[in-house]
Structures are given as C-alpha cells and as structure tokens.
C-alpha cells in the first residue's frame, strides 16, 4: 500500500501489487465499501499478468477521512492525482456503484485522461435519485432514510446493506459478515457525506464525455441501482456494450462470480 496526497492534503490509500504488469486496470469501489470488494477480480487479473490498481476513496478503508471533500468533483480530482502520480496511460477505468459515477465525472472533468476503456459496474449513475426531467433512480426520501440511519445506527445500516440489499443469490454467512466488516471500516462522516453526494449529484451531462469503448455490467435483480439507470448508460454512450446478469443483484462480482469474471476478461481482451 502507498499513500497519494490529494490537492487538499487528504491521503488516499492506493494498492499496486504488480506495477510491472502488461496492462493496467484501475478499480473504484462504491459506497460504503473499500478496495477489498475487488479481491476475486484482482486475484484473477494478477494471475493473467495485469497491473491491478485499487484504492480506498476518501473517508473509506485506510484513506484519510476529512470533514469535507465528498463531492464527485473532488473525488474525481483524487483519481486524477493518483493517475498523474503513478504515471498511468492507456489504462482501463472500472467503477462499481458510486465508483461508476465518480469514474464518469473523471471522464468529464479530465476528458478521459489516460483511459482507453471504461467499465461501469452496477453504476449509480448518471443520477442515483429521481429529479425533474429524469424519472429514473430511487427517491431522495429513500436516501434520506439511509443518511439518518448512518447518523443514528450505522452498524445496523452496514448489516442491512450487506445482508439484505447487496445480493440476490445465497452466500455464506461468512461472506455476508465480511462485507459488513468492510462497510464498518468506513468512517462515519465519510459514510454520511458520500451518501449526501449520492442523493444530490447530477451526472447526466457526464455521459456525453465518454468516447472510449465502454461496458455496462448490471444485475437484473439489483435492489440498489434500478435497471433503468443501466439502460440510460447503455443508450447514452456511443457503442457501449451491455453485459446483463439475469439472476444477479447489486453485488454482481459475487452473485455471478465466474460469469462476471469471464465477461470482464472478454471486454478487456476485445
């Protein structure tokens, strides 16, 4: 692990176990998790010679948890500084859930700097919540409830999210507890502030800045990110490719682990 200092002094934890890899993929995790969720993609990709870079967003995992700085513009800035610090070029950018929305903001704000392909994994984008002229996503009131629970009983929020919302397929109690522990490793303030960004950020314009080959991965039984959002992504990005998982929920990397990894490799090698 190394720390990359962002423009406001926040230290972002970055993991780069194979810097000599033949091709590079940079993963951005979602709310309220950490880099650990990509373990079974990282292992596969490292075994096939990739340089796999993961990170903990500010407020999550081993990164600093400042009071402020959880807007997508700032978190996209964090990604840009990591890209610049590591000298990344011609890399694949992959974002899961909120991480997908941050990846899209990176594409807009930095004109896709260094990105040769984009992977949107159950992305909470372009707007996680409904708004005038955009009747997709979830209601702002439902996110308000999550924010209130994060303020008053974050352990119950993490348990509910991990045990009842992430997956559509049965998993071992140990795996569900592992995801709960990952969620609990986030800071309380980071969990709240990032949820506020999920509620309020409007990334509809971001989609028009994607000009690289893009894959949209989505579980048809996703209870967190509605299927309509995946279709908006697919229909708005030129020549995007859709990978649908009929029996998967939000946690597509685990509900359909083997199929997901095969599709991921299919896109990476295409």
Protein Blocks (a to p, Z undefined) as FASTA:
>chain_A
ZZdddfkopacddddfblmbfbdcdddddddddfklmmmmmmmmmmnopacdddddehia
jbccdfbhpafklmmmmmmmmmmmnopahiacddehjlmmmmmmmmmmnoogoiabdcde
hiabfbfbdcehiaghjdfklmmmmmmmmmmommlmmmmmmmmmmpmbdcdfklmmmmmm
mmmmpcfklmmmmmmmmmmpccklmmmmccbdcdddddfkbckbgfklmmmmmmmpghia
cdddfkbcfklmlmmmmlmmmmmmmmmmZZ
